[in-house]
Amino acid sequence: MLAAVALLAVAPLPRPLAAAQARLPVPLRQAMERIVWTPARVDSLILALPQVETHLHLDGALSPRTIRELAIQQNYKPLAQLSVSQIARKVVVQKKRDSLGEVLQAFRTIYPLLRTPQAVEEMAYQAVAAAKRQRVMYFEGRFAPALHTTPTFSQEQVLEAVLRGLERGRRDTGVRCGVIICLLRGIPGVTREDNAQMARLAIAYKDRGVVGLDLAGNEAAEPLSDFAEFFRQAKQAGLRTTAHVGEVPGSKDIETALELGVDRLGHATLLAKEPALTREVLRRGLPIEVNLTSNLRTNAVADLKQHPLRSWYEAGIPVTLSTDDPGIFGITLQHEYRLLPRLRFSAQDIATVAYEGIDALFLPEADKQALRERFEKGLARTLKRIAKQPPFTDLGGR
């Protein structure tokens, strides 16, 4: 890999920003160019924009309200007597923490509630319901079955409960979801055999709801290379792969991810400090799962203006915008899109990010094409409404 990276100095120059924008179909691009875009109109676009999401943890998506309901149902004394606002103070990370490891502590409050079939199914269902409220057409929700097991609740039973919740959500809302199973590192009590079981489970459920394999947890605790065997098995079985990499200084996980041929990179904020690896990511057209608020609150970036998203987009690296843990951070996907204007993203840039996110999904091409058609029709309707409104009218996403 190091030798290959050395050759990247002669790689083609990145595609210009205009080429990224040109990915939007011509009629939509022309319609956007005819509109005088004010901040109010850009916000209206965001609120009505059809979206997909690639990086969402199902356990990290639980709202304080749902946590309270589960606590009452289970008579879980540490939380059952608390109000929604009191629970929020325990589980929602609203300010920057010193490290990713510190943010992960918030999950300790949640996990005792997520070890029954009913609770795990509800966790999945609520993620779909939230997606519907945010105009998300499709999302890929990830979780680690090993974190929900008990002596009478196996990893496979956990996965089956999640799939039931997602299917119930699909029937009620029309929103579809693919599952990414997360291997784990640096989590007390999760053994190598637990990870081996999760990798086998992901392969066994390929084409039965599972679309990918991931590695999550504290990157500082254990390198991706320790999990290479599982990633190779997944790739050999035809399963798509992603990994949380490049969040912790000193990690070599981005390079390892490239060696393993992952299909997407999660976070990867430290890629900005590696020009040769950046060129290789660009050459491969490897999408990066971007989580702006998460990166700020885990201290992966010092402030929003220092986030590499803008430079990646301008270079032509595919980017997808996601929430990571919307319950833990108290955000929505629309909240993340509303940060883009602060990074000098125009209305057309914002629509391009949403549209190109479809390309990065772990779906067959026919399914992605169907989503593109839905996106194009939805955006066309929105642009017609915006064009008819006074420049400072907020459509409110309607």
Number of C-alpha atoms within 10 A of each C-alpha: 10 10 7 10 16 12 11 16 12 8 13 10 12 15 14 12 15 11 13 20 22 13 13 20 12 11 11 16 17 11 14 20 12 10 16 11 19 13 14 16 24 19 21 22 27 25 22 20 24 24 26 28 25 28 25 24 26 25 25 25 25 23 25 23 15 17 24 23 16 21 22 15 12 13 13 14 10 10 21 18 14 14 12 17 12 13 20 21 11 15 24 22 21 14 13 20 15 12 17 21 16 14 21 16 11 16 15 10 14 20 12 13 20 21 18 19 20 15 23 25 23 23 25 28 23 19 26 29 19 20 24 19 10 19 18 20 21 24 24 22 27 27 24 24 26 24 19 23 18 12 5 9 15 15 20 18 17 25 27 18 21 27 22 19 23 28 21 18 25 18 10 13 16 15 20 18 27 22 27 28 27 26 27 25 22 16 13 7 9 14 14 14 9 18 21 15 18 24 23 14 17 28 23 13 17 17 12 12 18 25 25 29 27 25 25 23 17 21 24 15 12 15 18 23 16 10 18 15 12 21 26 16 14 20 18 11 13 13 22 23 25 26 24 23 26 24 25 20 11 10 17 15 21 26 21 17 23 18 13 18 17 21 22 28 25 24 23 23 25 20 21 16 11 11 13 19 21 21 22 20 21 21 16 14 16 20 23 26 27 25 23 26 26 25 23 19 22 22 19 24 20 13 14 16 12 13 20 19 24 16 14 20 20 18 19 21 23 24 25 27 25 28 29 30 23 25 25 27 22 20 19 20 24 20 18 18 24 18 14 21 15 11 16 12 18 15 21 19 21 21 25 22 23 22 25 20 24 26 18 22 25 24 17 8 12 9 12 18 14 11 20 18 11 14 21 17 13 14 21 17 12 21 20 13 14 22 16 10 12 10 15 12 13 18 17 13 14 10
